[in-house]
Amino acid sequence: MNPPLSLILIPGFLTEPHDLAKHNQSAALNALDPTALLDRRAWVNAVRSVCSEDVNIECFEWGSQSVIHLVSDHLLPLISGGLGEIRSNLFGVAQELHTAWRSAREEGDTAVSRLCELIKSSSTSTPIYLLGHSLGGRMALKAIERLSLEGFSPLPKVVAWAPAISESELSCATLDKTPLPPEIIYSSADIILKFIFPLGQGPRPQVGFLGGLSLISKLLQTRDERRALGLVGPPTHTKNLHTMAQDMSEQKLTHLGYLPAAEYLFKSSHYLCDLIPDYTEGQRKRLTF
């Protein structure tokens, strides 16, 4: 009898549970209901609906912040005065988004150590799969990089959806040499990674003409090594990562579109298809988006 499989799920930024969320399965798979997409309970329910019943699903909780808290405490006071107020407080909104993103990113990076310990303690009894989205994808890639450098074995099978991390922040060469290279799913249609990610990478935006120029330059960042892997994919020199990666640009997959597309992404995955009941390689090859 094969040992049971375990999936560690790491949702991304702004997925702390909140009271407005309809976190049932159908809401989570409905792209028109962002209240579900921004609550980790919905992620667990949606992923559980795709996987076999015997797959153990554990959600790694790391304090990703609540979208309701961000809007009500930080953004709403800045935009409550209408269009004119929004225009005059543009830098304030940018600063609050920058602060929230940087805080979550730093908290996630700190939690990588705890994630590595969880992987080590879990892999003694069952094969481990790791699925992260956005900042969760960043954490998954950082964890596999660290475990690989430590010589830990067996490494989990890692899938990163829209990972919010750049080539400059990660040793892609190390990941490329692992026995099971991570599977990176990316899309150039991801507007959040295209604009919010570079905003959060630099220093806090400053008010004034020079601050405006600096803000624009960040948003127009074109150097691939500084852009999110979830937007541009792995670097071309990492052959194995490139082979495993999936470019979802043609499908126009957006940052909040990954969970509604979960069933397709599981079935098309080199790794996650293992978790689907009675799914065959022939079915995977005939799959359409």
Number of C-alpha atoms within 10 A of each C-alpha: 3 5 9 12 18 21 24 22 24 29 31 30 25 23 25 20 21 20 9 10 20 19 25 15 18 15 20 29 25 15 16 13 17 16 21 28 28 27 27 27 22 26 26 20 18 24 20 18 15 18 20 15 12 12 16 16 18 13 16 18 17 22 16 24 22 16 18 20 14 15 15 11 11 17 19 14 14 21 19 11 13 9 10 11 13 18 14 13 18 15 20 19 20 19 20 18 21 22 17 18 22 19 15 20 23 10 15 22 19 13 17 21 15 14 23 19 12 13 21 17 11 14 17 11 11 15 17 21 22 27 24 25 26 27 26 31 29 29 30 28 28 22 25 26 21 17 20 18 12 9 9 12 12 16 23 23 20 25 28 27 29 34 28 26 27 25 18 12 12 15 14 20 16 15 22 20 14 16 13 17 23 28 25 26 28 26 25 21 18 21 15 16 25 22 16 17 24 22 27 22 17 13 13 18 24 16 14 10 9 11 14 15 12 17 21 13 13 19 15 13 14 11 7 16 16 17 23 25 28 29 29 24 25 28 16 10 11 15 14 20 24 19 13 19 21 20 18 21 16 9 11 13 20 19 22 20 17 20 23 20 15 18 21 17 19 20 23 20 19 18 19 22 21 19 22 18 13 8 12 12 12 8 10 16 10 8 10 8 9
